Amino acid sequence: MAYTVAQLLKTSQADLDTLFKGLEAGPIPEGQADGTAIIAPGTDFSDEIAKMVNIFAWQGKVFDSQAGVLRNRILPFGVNAIVARVYKDKSWLDDRECIVLDYSETSLVAQWIRDEIRMIQPGLYLGKVYWNKARLIDFALEF
């Protein structure tokens, strides 16, 4: 089944977790991805929250797989900032392989953040955000 970001926003948290657990890590992506924050998934508010986050805070990520890093596109102007190391490791959700976006050694602002992503289908990844080991939100990346 082909997924869209709009479908992911309408999916419950439990179903997003089940989907993530059923995915393979896939290849470490390359290039610019449009990001969508998935907050309050499956509710009437999810789409509106995602739009506000996209306008004012976070638009996506730019991956440089050869260097093993990414930069987030943030603020209304899409500034490339907040660097993370990118590598494969076990997920904190289910101990299976995922792609880790690790800010602990590269960012003062986000040093407590760890993202994990897995490929839903070519060009679309589902992510989980952790603050220390506490789960925060999900997100989608479209290449």
Secondary structure, DSSP 8 states (H G I E B T S, - for coil): ----HHHHHTS-HHHHHHHHHHS-------EEEEEEEE-STTSTTHHHHHHHHHHHTEEEEEEETTTTEEEEEETTTTEEEEEEEEEEEE-TTTSSEEEEEE-TTT-SSSTTEEEEEEEEETTEEEEEEEETTEEEEEEEEE-
